[in-house]
Amino acid sequence: MRIQKPTPDQITRARQFAGLTQQQAAEMVYASSVSHWSNWENGRYGMSRATWHLFLLLTNQTDRLEKTA
C-alpha cells in the first residue's frame, strides 16, 4: 500500500486538529523554517509522503492516512 500525498487542505486541517502553530509543526518534522510549512499549506510545494506520515504518527492522527492498493 502507498500513502497518498496530502492536499494543502489536509495539511492545514491536521495541524489545526493537533493544536499546533505552523512553527511548532515545522519543528516537529524537522522543516528548515516556518515558511517551509506555510508553503505546504498554501500549495506552493507538495509535502512528501514520508513527512506527512511522520507528522500524522507524531500527532496520533494516522486515521487520516489515505492509502491505495
Buried (B, 14 or more C-beta within 10 A) or exposed (E): EEBEBBEBEBBBBBBEEBEBEBEEBBBBBEBEEBEBBBBBBEEEEBBBBEBBBBBBEEBEBEEBBEEEE
